[in-house]
Amino acid sequence: MITHHFSDGLYAKEANFAAGAAILKHTHDFSHLSILAKGKVAVMKGEEIEVIEAPACIEIKAVLTHG
């Protein structure tokens, strides 16, 4: 489920994923942050996989393939 949040020129996208769900690899032409509020995630950044446990703020640099 995706929920969009807007406030005074700020935007945040809230996403909830079931355990075991996979996100397709993709890129953006801008850097962005993802907040992991609960659980654990394996994030592919380029050729590396990083396992991250909540709570965490995940930085994704522009044009880096990730998923």
N, C-alpha and C positions, 0 to 999 in steps of 0.2 A: 504494500500500500504506500502511495506517495502523497504527502501533504505539503503544500506550498505555503510559506510564511512571508509576509511583506510588512515592513515598518520603516517609515522615513528614509527611503532610498536604500534600505537593506533588504536582502533576499536570502532565505534559507529554505532548503528542501529537506523534508523529513521523510526517511524511507525505513520501512520495517521489512526484514527478510526472514523467512523461515530457516531453521537450522538446515544446513546442507545445500542451501541455494547457491547458485553460481551466477556471477555477473559477467557479461561478455567483455572482452578486452576492448578498450577504446582510448581515444586521445581528445584533448581540448587544446585550444590555442591560448589558454590562460591558466595560471596556477589557481588552485583552490584548496580549501580545507574541508575535511570530513570529520565529524564528531562521532565517535563510537561511544554510545551511552551505556550499553550493557552487552555482555557476551564476549565472544572472541571471534576474530576474523583473520583469514590468511589473505593478504593483499599482494598481488603481483605488480611490481613496479619495474618496468623494463624486463630484464631477464631474472630479477631477484624476487623471491617470495619472502614476505615479512609477516610473521604471526604477531598479532597485536591483541591485547586484552583491554577491556574497558575498565575504567574510563580513559579515553585517549583522544587526542586531536591528531589527525593524520594529514600531513601535507603532501599534495600531489603537484609537482612542478609542471608548467606548461609543456606541451608536446611530448610528455612522457606517456608511453603506452601503459595502461594500468587496467586492472579488473579484479 
